[in-house]
Amino acid sequence: MLDHVLIAGARLLSGAVAFRHGFEFEPYAPRIYYANHSSHLDTLVLLGLIPDGQRRRVHPAAAKDYWWKTRPRRYIAERALNAVPVVRQVESHAEHPLRELEAALDRGDSLILFPEGTRGSGERVQPFKNGLHHLAAKHPSVNLVPVYIRNLNRVMPKGEWLPVPILCTVHFGAPFTVEPFPSRAEFLSHAQAQLEALSRQ
């Protein structure tokens, strides 16, 4: 119930309209949706555009040290967002930062990632971290779907908590896999280029 309330609120504030460029949600297949990150609302808006029948199989990656720090945050992460934790501060060699994300893909579920690693200004796509390549390389059959979210940084900019209703658009790009790219650098360059191309749509 809480997830429907939060998603509905995010869609109301953003008026998000989806555009698909060579991508269709049906039939379902395990995917990694990777998007630019410029607002607190990014995850909710993106979840709200995924069909209801698929949404419970889509898990946003969320920082364990923040979202699992208190009971209310953990409740929102697990019950409303259906999120899986990412360990940003590894304390031992036995602790794998992406273990829960890998497990979700192993089950045939999908992920939402923000490979820039932190929220930006919304003006440009920041360099990608390596986690996207790690997950794609371990699951080479999983489709990667670039998603560019426009204007959401103006609804709730970094450092602000009071939203302003502004129309947003969300552009889903054509899926691809890691297999054609022999190196991590080539893969990440291609993945970032796909997102930047959507920013110009």
N, C-alpha and C positions, 0 to 999 in steps of 0.2 A: 504493500500500500504506500509506504513512504517513498519508494522509488518512483511510483507514478506521480505523486505530488511534486517531488523535486524536479522531475523531468518536465512535467506540465508547466511548472513555474519558469523553468529555463527557456522553454519554447515560447512562452508568452512574452517574456522580456526580450528575447532575441528576434522573434518572428522568423526563425531560421527556415530558409528555403534551400532544398537540396537540388544539386545538378549532378547528373551522372555522365561521365565522359568515358564510354567504353566499359562501364561496370554495371552489373546487375546483382541484386541481393539474392535472387533465386537462380538455381537451387542453392541451398546452404552448402558451404564448404568451409573448413577451417581457414581462418585468415588472420593476418596481422594488419589491422588498420593503424597506420602511423600518420600523425598529424602535427601541424605546427601548434605551438602552445603559447597563448598570450592572455589567458583569462581563467579565473576560477571556474567559469561555466563551461569550458571546453568539453569536458567529459560528459556532462549532463546533456548538452546539446547534441553531441555526436551519438550518444546512446538513444536519444529520443528519435533519431532518424533511422535507426535500425529497426526492421520489422519486429513486432511483438513476439512472434513465434521464434525468432532467433536471439532475442536480447538476453535471455537467461544463459545463453552459451557464449556470451561475449564478456570478457573480464578486463576492465581497465587495470593497468599497472599503477600501483600507488606506493608511495614511500612508507616503508614499515615504521621508521623512526618517528613519523608524524601521525599517520592515520591509525596506528595501533598503539599509540602512546596513552590514550585515555579511553574509557569505556564508551562515551558518546561518539567519539571519532571512529572507533572500531565498529560500532553499531552501524554508522552511516556507510563506512567502507564495505562492510560485509553484507548488510541487509539492503541498503539502498543502491549502492553502486555495483555490487557483486564483484568487488575488486580483489586482486591478488597482490600480496606484498612484494616489494623490491627492497632488498637490503642495501642501503646506500653507505652504511658504515660497517664494513666487514671486520669482525673482531677476532676471527680465527680462520685458519686455512680450511677447516672443515665446513665453514659456512659459505654456501654458494649464493651470490646475490640474486640470481635469476632462477633459482630452483623451482619456485612456485609457478613462474611463467612457463617454464619448460613442461611442468606437470600438466598444466592446462592444455597446452598444445598436444601433449601425448594422449590426452583424453578425447581429442578431436574438437576441442573448444577453440574459440578465437580470442584475440587480445586487442586492446587499444593501447598504443604506445605514443609517447611524445619524445622522439629521439634527440631533440635538442637538449633534453635533460633539465631545463629550467624554463620558466616563463620569460618570453621576450616582449619587446615593445609592440609587435605586430607589424613593424615596418619591413622586416626582411626575415628570411629563414636563417636561423643560426646553424653553425656546423653541428653535424650529428655525432653523438656518442657511439661507442662500439656495440652496445647491447643489441641493436636491431640486427646487425650482421651475425652476432653470436647465435641468436634465436633462429634466424633464417638458415644458417649453415647447419644447425642441428636438426632442422625440420625442412629439408629442401623442397618438399612437395607442397608446403603451405604457401598460399598466395599472399603477396604483400599488396596492400591497397593504399595508395597515397590519398590523403584527405586534407584539403586546404580550407581552413575556416577563416572567413573574412569578416572584419568589423567587430568581432566579439571582444577584442581588446578595448573597444570604445564603450561597450556595454558595462564591462567591469574591468578597468585597467589594472595593471600590476600596482599593488600598494593601496588600492581602493576597495571598499566593501559596500558602497552604495551604488546599486545598478541604475543605469539609464537606458530606457527602451530605445533601441536602434535596430533597424533591419539588418540581418546578417545572412550571408550565403555560405553554403558548405558544398565544396566541389569534391566529388569522388572520382579518382582517376582509374585508368585501366590497370588491372592486376598484373603482377609479374612474379617470377620466382628468382631465387638466388643462383640457380644453376648456370646461367650464361656467363657469370662473372667470376673469373679465376682468382681474383684477389679481393680482400676486404676493402681496400681503397677504391677499387673500381665499382664494387657493389654500392658502397656508401655514396660515391659520387653520383652514380645513376639514380639511387633512391632520392637523394636530395634534389637532383635536377628535375625529377618527376614532380616533386612537391612545388618547386619553384615555377615550373611550367603551369601548374594549376593556379598559382597565384596571379597569373596573367590572363586567366580566362574571364 
